[in-house]
Amino acid sequence: MGMSTVKFDRQEKLDELISRIYLDTKIKITKKDLLELIFDITSENYNLILQELIKSTSRVISSINVDEMLEFVQDFGPGSENLSESINNIVYNWDEKLVFLSIVISLLLL
């Protein structure tokens, strides 16, 4: 298998973990072997990875300044309060028309 070099900002924590493992078990493990073990364990816990990613993303979003977000809001003028209702009517009525049309075509093909 190919190897790659990755810049890793947590070298100190990795060294501490290797030291703790040695102190607790007297097992010497290389950084490479430990990182591969960590990768194997976490790849088996995919949902945990997703949860952590979602948490970190939500922290970033919640830290955005509300005023900055409001800059993107647009007023579509009078009657725009019913805009979502109009969109729903268009979308759902279109779905009803497609269902009706597919039934008609099915009947014609019989």
MISEPA-479017 format. One record per atom (N, C-alpha, C): residue number from 1; atom name; x, y, z. Coordinates in steps of 0.001 Angstrom, whole numbers, plus 524288, in hexadecimal, padded with zeros to 5 digits. Atoms other than C-alpha are relative to their C-alpha. Layout:
! MISEPA-479017
MARLO_NUM_CA_X_Y_Z
...
END
This chain:
! MISEPA-479017
MARLO_1_N_80346_7FB60_80000
MARLO_1_CA_80000_80000_80000
MARLO_1_C_8036B_804D4_80000
MARLO_2_N_7FD14_7FB27_80033
MARLO_2_CA_80464_80DD8_7FD7D
MARLO_2_C_7FFDA_802E9_80526
MARLO_3_N_7FFC6_7FCD8_7FB3F
MARLO_3_CA_80871_816FA_80837
MARLO_3_C_7FFCD_805B0_7FE64
MARLO_4_N_80022_7FA6D_8010F
MARLO_4_CA_80648_8257B_8091C
MARLO_4_C_801C0_802F7_804D1
MARLO_5_N_7FE65_7FC9B_7FBB7
MARLO_5_CA_80B4C_83095_8115F
MARLO_5_C_7FBBC_803F8_800E4
MARLO_6_N_80425_7FC60_7FE9A
MARLO_6_CA_80170_838D4_81897
MARLO_6_C_801FE_80388_80453
MARLO_7_N_7FE9E_7FC6C_7FBC7
MARLO_7_CA_803CA_84500_8209F
MARLO_7_C_7FC1D_7FF0C_8046F
MARLO_8_N_80341_80176_7FB8E
MARLO_8_CA_7FEC6_841AE_82E23
MARLO_8_C_80113_803DD_80464
MARLO_9_N_7FF48_7FBD6_7FC24
MARLO_9_CA_7FCA7_84CC0_837EC
MARLO_9_C_7FFEB_7FE1F_805A7
MARLO_10_N_80083_801F9_7FA9F
MARLO_10_CA_7FB08_84409_843D5
MARLO_10_C_80460_7FC41_8016D
MARLO_11_N_7FB80_80357_7FEE3
MARLO_11_CA_80897_83E32_844C5
MARLO_11_C_800C1_7FF2D_805D9
MARLO_12_N_7FF38_80075_7FA57
MARLO_12_CA_80991_84115_8534F
MARLO_12_C_7FC18_7FC35_8026E
MARLO_13_N_803FB_8038C_7FDE2
MARLO_13_CA_7FCC4_83A30_85645
MARLO_13_C_80111_7FA63_7FE5E
MARLO_14_N_7FEAD_8053E_801D6
MARLO_14_CA_800FC_82EA7_84E0E
MARLO_14_C_8047B_7FDC1_8033E
MARLO_15_N_7FB9F_801C2_7FCC0
MARLO_15_CA_80DCA_82DD0_8558B
MARLO_15_C_7FE2B_7FEAF_8058A
MARLO_16_N_80219_80112_7FAC3
MARLO_16_CA_8066E_82EA8_86278
MARLO_16_C_7FD09_7FAD7_8001C
MARLO_17_N_80307_804D9_80049
MARLO_17_CA_7FD63_823B6_85E3C
MARLO_17_C_8039C_7FB3D_7FFAD
MARLO_18_N_7FC38_80447_8006D
MARLO_18_CA_808D9_81B1C_85A5C
MARLO_18_C_8028D_7FF04_8054E
MARLO_19_N_7FDA3_8008D_7FAC7
MARLO_19_CA_80F0C_81DC1_867AC
MARLO_19_C_7FC40_7FD71_803D3
MARLO_20_N_803EF_80256_7FC80
MARLO_20_CA_8027B_81A86_86EEA
MARLO_20_C_7FF46_7FA3A_7FEEB
MARLO_21_N_8009E_80587_80178
MARLO_21_CA_800F8_80DE5_86752
MARLO_21_C_8049F_7FCDC_80217
MARLO_22_N_7FB69_802C9_7FE14
MARLO_22_CA_80EDF_80A1E_86ABF
MARLO_22_C_7FFDE_7FF6D_805F2
MARLO_23_N_80030_8003C_7FA50
MARLO_23_CA_80D1C_80D89_87919
MARLO_23_C_7FBFA_7FC11_801F6
MARLO_24_N_80431_80384_7FE50
MARLO_24_CA_80077_805D3_87A12
MARLO_24_C_800DF_7FA51_7FE62
MARLO_25_N_7FFA9_80558_8021B
MARLO_25_CA_80451_7FA00_871DC
MARLO_25_C_80587_7FE0A_7FF20
MARLO_26_N_7FA86_80139_80150
MARLO_26_CA_81318_7FA58_86FD9
MARLO_26_C_8008C_7FE4F_7FA44
MARLO_27_N_7FFD2_80121_805A2
MARLO_27_CA_81007_7F91A_86148
MARLO_27_C_801FF_804E0_7FD3B
MARLO_28_N_7FDF8_7FBB6_8032A
MARLO_28_CA_81820_80188_8581B
MARLO_28_C_7FD21_7FFE8_7FACF
MARLO_29_N_802DE_7FF96_804EC
MARLO_29_CA_8105B_80661_84C76
MARLO_29_C_801EE_804D0_7FD1A
MARLO_30_N_7FE40_7FB8A_80323
MARLO_30_CA_814AF_80F24_8415C
MARLO_30_C_7FB64_80399_7FEE7
MARLO_31_N_80427_7FC45_8016C
MARLO_31_CA_80D2B_81B35_83D60
MARLO_31_C_7FCC4_7FDDA_7FB7D
MARLO_32_N_802B0_8022A_80495
MARLO_32_CA_809EE_814B3_83078
MARLO_32_C_7FC44_7FBAC_8019C
MARLO_33_N_80353_80460_7FE53
MARLO_33_CA_804BD_8085E_836FC
MARLO_33_C_7FB5F_801E8_80340
MARLO_34_N_80440_7FDEC_7FCCF
MARLO_34_CA_7FCD3_8102D_840CB
MARLO_34_C_7FBF1_802C5_7FCA8
MARLO_35_N_803B6_7FD4B_8036E
MARLO_35_CA_7F6D7_818CF_83650
MARLO_35_C_7FCDE_7FC1E_7FCB5
MARLO_36_N_802DC_80404_802F3
MARLO_36_CA_7F355_80CC5_82E49
MARLO_36_C_7FBF7_7FD49_80373
MARLO_37_N_803AB_80262_7FC55
MARLO_37_CA_7ED0F_80696_83A49
MARLO_37_C_7FB5E_8039C_80105
MARLO_38_N_8042D_7FC26_7FF1D
MARLO_38_CA_7E56C_81303_83D09
MARLO_38_C_7FC74_80049_7FB38
MARLO_39_N_8031A_7FFDD_804D0
MARLO_39_CA_7E11C_8136F_82ED8
MARLO_39_C_7FC7B_7FB33_7FF99
MARLO_40_N_8031C_804D3_80048
MARLO_40_CA_7DC9D_8053A_82F3F
MARLO_40_C_7FB67_8002A_803D9
MARLO_41_N_80425_7FFCC_7FC05
MARLO_41_CA_7D4F3_80765_83BCE
MARLO_41_C_7FBCB_803EF_7FE75
MARLO_42_N_803EB_7FBFC_8014A
MARLO_42_CA_7CE68_813E0_83732
MARLO_42_C_7FD20_7FEBD_7FAFA
MARLO_43_N_802D3_80155_804CC
MARLO_43_CA_7CB41_80E9B_829B7
MARLO_43_C_7FBA9_7FC16_80112
MARLO_44_N_80429_80395_7FE66
MARLO_44_CA_7C34F_80428_830A9
MARLO_44_C_7FB90_802E8_802B3
MARLO_45_N_803E9_7FCD1_7FD46
MARLO_45_CA_7BBF2_80F14_837AC
MARLO_45_C_7FEAE_804CB_7FCB9
MARLO_46_N_8011F_7FBDC_803C6
MARLO_46_CA_7B7D5_8170B_82BE3
MARLO_46_C_7FC0E_803F6_8021B
MARLO_47_N_803FA_7FC6F_7FDF4
MARLO_47_CA_7ABEF_81CC0_832C8
MARLO_47_C_8024D_803CC_803EF
MARLO_48_N_7FD5D_7FC90_7FC50
MARLO_48_CA_7B4AD_82249_83D70
MARLO_48_C_802EE_80453_7FD1D
MARLO_49_N_7FD41_7FC1B_80331
MARLO_49_CA_7BCD5_82915_8330C
MARLO_49_C_7FC17_80409_7FDFD
MARLO_50_N_803FC_7FC65_801F7
MARLO_50_CA_7B080_82EE5_82D1B
MARLO_50_C_7FE04_8039F_8044A
MARLO_51_N_801DF_7FCCB_7FBA3
MARLO_51_CA_7ABB3_8339B_83A67
MARLO_51_C_803E4_8044D_80148
MARLO_52_N_7FBFF_7FC1B_7FEC7
MARLO_52_CA_7B895_83A83_83D03
MARLO_52_C_8005A_80425_7FBBB
MARLO_53_N_7FFE8_7FC3A_8044E
MARLO_53_CA_7B892_840CC_82F8F
MARLO_53_C_7FB5C_803AC_80043
MARLO_54_N_804B5_7FCCA_7FF9D
MARLO_54_CA_7AAA4_8458F_83157
MARLO_54_C_80078_803D3_80484
MARLO_55_N_7FF43_7FC7D_7FB85
MARLO_55_CA_7ADE5_84B0E_83ECE
MARLO_55_C_803B9_8046C_7FEA6
MARLO_56_N_7FC2E_7FBED_8013E
MARLO_56_CA_7B9C5_8524E_839AB
MARLO_56_C_7FDCF_803C9_7FBFF
MARLO_57_N_8026B_7FC9B_803E1
MARLO_57_CA_7B207_85790_82E1A
MARLO_57_C_7FC08_80396_8028A
MARLO_58_N_803F7_7FCC3_7FD77
MARLO_58_CA_7A6F9_85C56_836C6
MARLO_58_C_80288_80430_80362
MARLO_59_N_7FD38_7FBFD_7FD00
MARLO_59_CA_7B0E1_86361_83F6F
MARLO_59_C_801B7_8046D_7FC74
MARLO_60_N_7FE45_7FBFD_803B0
MARLO_60_CA_7B621_86A7D_83390
MARLO_60_C_7FB67_8035B_7FE5E
MARLO_61_N_80499_7FD1A_801AF
MARLO_61_CA_7A88D_86E44_82EF8
MARLO_61_C_7FDF1_8036F_80467
MARLO_62_N_80220_7FCEF_7FBB5
MARLO_62_CA_7A42F_872B9_83C76
MARLO_62_C_8038F_8048B_80177
MARLO_63_N_7FC77_7FBBE_7FEAC
MARLO_63_CA_7B03D_87B3B_83DBE
MARLO_63_C_7FFD2_80473_7FC05
MARLO_64_N_80075_7FBDD_803F1
MARLO_64_CA_7ACD4_88316_8318B
MARLO_64_C_7FCBE_80470_80241
MARLO_65_N_802AF_7FB62_7FE21
MARLO_65_CA_7A88D_890D9_834A9
MARLO_65_C_7FA90_8005E_7FD85
MARLO_66_N_8056D_7FFB8_801DE
MARLO_66_CA_799C4_89254_83389
MARLO_66_C_7FF60_80475_7FC15
MARLO_67_N_8005F_7FB96_803A4
MARLO_67_CA_79B5A_89F9A_82CEE
MARLO_67_C_80203_7FE89_7FA95
MARLO_68_N_7FDE8_801BD_80507
MARLO_68_CA_7A3A2_8993F_8225C
MARLO_68_C_7FC0B_7FC99_7FD2F
MARLO_69_N_803EF_8035D_80268
MARLO_69_CA_798FB_88F2E_8200C
MARLO_69_C_7FB69_80336_7FDF6
MARLO_70_N_8046F_7FCCF_80199
MARLO_70_CA_78E81_899A5_81F52
MARLO_70_C_80117_8030F_7FB02
MARLO_71_N_7FEAA_7FD4F_804D9
MARLO_71_CA_795DB_8A033_8142B
MARLO_71_C_7FE19_7FD01_7FB38
MARLO_72_N_801A1_8034A_8045F
MARLO_72_CA_791B3_894CE_80B93
MARLO_72_C_7FA0B_7FFBE_7FF65
MARLO_73_N_805AD_80039_8001A
MARLO_73_CA_7832D_89649_80EB0
MARLO_73_C_7FDFC_8042F_7FC4B
MARLO_74_N_80249_7FC4C_803AB
MARLO_74_CA_77B19_89CB1_8041D
MARLO_74_C_7FA2B_8006C_80104
MARLO_75_N_80595_7FF22_7FF93
MARLO_75_CA_76DA6_8A2A5_804D1
MARLO_75_C_7FDC8_7FFE3_7FA7E
MARLO_76_N_80242_8007E_80538
MARLO_76_CA_7659B_89E81_7F922
MARLO_76_C_7FB20_80365_7FF4E
MARLO_77_N_80442_7FC49_80079
MARLO_77_CA_75B6B_8A913_7FBA7
MARLO_77_C_7FAD9_7FDEE_801FD
MARLO_78_N_80536_8017E_7FE18
MARLO_78_CA_74CE9_8A892_7FEA0
MARLO_78_C_7FE48_7FABF_7FDC1
MARLO_79_N_801F1_80516_801AB
MARLO_79_CA_746E3_89B1F_7FE01
MARLO_79_C_80405_7FBB2_8007B
MARLO_80_N_7FBED_80405_7FFAE
MARLO_80_CA_753CF_89437_80016
MARLO_80_C_7FF3D_7FC70_804B2
MARLO_81_N_80107_80365_7FB87
MARLO_81_CA_74EBB_88EEA_80D01
MARLO_81_C_7FD31_7FB08_7FE50
MARLO_82_N_802BB_80492_80207
MARLO_82_CA_746AD_88568_804B9
MARLO_82_C_80347_7FD08_7FBF8
MARLO_83_N_7FCA4_80251_803FA
MARLO_83_CA_7523F_881BD_7FC31
MARLO_83_C_800B9_7FA23_800CB
MARLO_84_N_7FF36_8059C_7FF1D
MARLO_84_CA_754BC_874A2_802B7
MARLO_84_C_7FB03_7FCF7_7FEE3
MARLO_85_N_804F3_802A6_80128
MARLO_85_CA_74655_87144_80191
MARLO_85_C_7FF4D_7FF71_7FA1E
MARLO_86_N_80066_8003D_805B5
MARLO_86_CA_746AB_87485_7F308
MARLO_86_C_8039B_7FBD1_7FDCB
MARLO_87_N_7FC4A_803F7_801D2
MARLO_87_CA_752AF_86C1E_7F11C
MARLO_87_C_7FDDE_7FA91_80127
MARLO_88_N_80240_80513_7FEA7
MARLO_88_CA_74C39_860DA_7F85B
MARLO_88_C_7FB95_7FE87_7FC4E
MARLO_89_N_80453_80120_80393
MARLO_89_CA_74018_86201_7EFD6
MARLO_89_C_801FD_7FE5A_7FAA7
MARLO_90_N_7FDD8_80152_80526
MARLO_90_CA_74834_861CB_7E371
MARLO_90_C_8025C_7FA88_80025
MARLO_91_N_7FD51_8050A_7FFAA
MARLO_91_CA_7506C_8563B_7E7E5
MARLO_91_C_7FC1D_7FB90_800BF
MARLO_92_N_8038F_80452_7FED9
MARLO_92_CA_7457A_84E0E_7ED8E
MARLO_92_C_7FBE4_7FF5D_7FBC6
MARLO_93_N_803B8_8008F_8044F
MARLO_93_CA_73BCC_85105_7E2BB
MARLO_93_C_802A0_7FD63_7FB60
MARLO_94_N_7FD2D_8027A_80449
MARLO_94_CA_74640_84D30_7D8EE
MARLO_94_C_80081_7FA28_80109
MARLO_95_N_7FFA6_80590_7FEA0
MARLO_95_CA_7482A_84054_7E03A
MARLO_95_C_7FAD1_7FD47_7FEF7
MARLO_96_N_80527_8025A_800E7
MARLO_96_CA_73979_83DCF_7DFBA
MARLO_96_C_7FF01_7FF54_7FA29
MARLO_97_N_800C1_8005F_805A4
MARLO_97_CA_73952_84093_7D11A
MARLO_97_C_80341_7FB8A_7FDC3
MARLO_98_N_7FCAE_80444_801E4
MARLO_98_CA_744B6_8372D_7CEE6
MARLO_98_C_7FDB9_7FAB6_8016B
MARLO_99_N_80267_804E8_7FE5C
MARLO_99_CA_73DF2_82C79_7D6A8
MARLO_99_C_7FB5C_7FECD_7FC7D
MARLO_100_N_80496_800B7_80365
MARLO_100_CA_7316E_82E74_7CEDE
MARLO_100_C_801B9_7FE7E_7FA83
MARLO_101_N_7FE14_80110_80542
MARLO_101_CA_73904_82E9B_7C212
MARLO_101_C_80244_7FA7C_7FFA2
MARLO_102_N_7FDC0_80544_80026
MARLO_102_CA_7406D_8221F_7C57E
MARLO_102_C_7FBBB_7FBD7_80039
MARLO_103_N_80468_803B3_7FFC4
MARLO_103_CA_73381_81B48_7C8CD
MARLO_103_C_7FD66_7FFA6_7FAA8
MARLO_104_N_80276_7FFDE_80530
MARLO_104_CA_72D98_81F8C_7BBCE
MARLO_104_C_80351_7FD05_7FC14
MARLO_105_N_7FC83_802BB_803AA
MARLO_105_CA_73991_81AC7_7B444
MARLO_105_C_7FFF4_7FA25_800FE
MARLO_106_N_8002F_8059E_7FEB6
MARLO_106_CA_7395A_80DCB_7BB88
MARLO_106_C_7FB13_7FD7A_7FDE9
MARLO_107_N_804FA_8021E_801DD
MARLO_107_CA_72B0F_80BE2_7B81A
MARLO_107_C_7FFFD_7FF92_7FA06
MARLO_108_N_7FFD8_80021_805B4
MARLO_108_CA_72D95_80F2B_7A9D9
MARLO_108_C_8037A_7FB90_7FDED
MARLO_109_N_7FC65_80422_801BB
MARLO_109_CA_738A2_8053F_7A918
MARLO_109_C_7FDD7_7FA90_800F7
MARLO_110_N_80243_8053D_7FEEE
MARLO_110_CA_73002_7FA17_7AE12
MARLO_110_C_7FD8A_7FDAF_7FB46
END
